[in-house]
Amino acid sequence: MLRNEPITAEVTGAGSPVRITRAGRRFGVRVLHQWQAPGQARLYRLQVSGEDGTAVAVAEVVQHRGAFRLQRWWD
């Protein structure tokens, strides 16, 4: 489903997300794929897990100048 909403993310030292917070809920994430065209924002495809570790969705997240936005969410 197409979204365009700000989210918060906890990141590794390299800047990759490990957790996201969306609508007050925290999710663990695993980076499935990432890419960045020259001069553009970085795009991540993430496997999203609930608090019990069960996979609940796949998300596309854009990171631009340190801010994260949820672009798409498939559950």
N, C-alpha and C positions, 0 to 999 in steps of 0.2 A: 504494500500500500504506500502510495506517495505521501511523504510528510515533508515538512520544512520547518523543523523546530529546534531551538537551541537545547543542548544537553550539556551535562558536565561529564568530564572523564578523568579518571586516575590513569596516569601514564607511567611507563617504564623510564629509565634514564635515557633511553634512546628516543623517547617520545611516542612510542606505540601504546594505544589504549589497552588497559587490562580490566577496567571496570567502567561502566557508564551509569549515569543516573538519569532516568527519564520519568517524568510525571511522578516524582517522589519515590520511585522504586529503583533499587540498585540491582544491576545485573553484572555478572562476570562475562568477559568476552574473550574470544580467541580470534586472532587475525588470520583470516583465510587467504586474503590477497590485499595488496596495497599497490598503488601506483600514483604517479605524479607527472604530469606533462610539464615541460620547462616553463617556469614562471606562473604556474597554476597551483591551486589548492591540492593538498594530498587527499586521496580518496581511499577509504578502507572498506573492505567487505568483511564483516564480522559474524562469527557464530555467537549467539547470545544465549547465556545460561541463567536459569533461575537460581534462587538461593540454595536449592538442594542439588545443584549441579546438572539438572536435566536441561538439555537443549530446548529452547522455547521459540527461537526465531533466528532469522538471518537479517542483518541490517547493513545498509550502506551509510557511512558516516564521512563527512567532509571536515577536514581540519584546515583552517586558514588563519594565519597570524595568531596561532595559539588557541583560537576558539573552535569548538566542535559544534556541528549541526547534523541532526539526523535527517537524511534525505529519503530513505526508503526503509520499510519494515515489513518483512514477510513472516507470518506465523502460521 
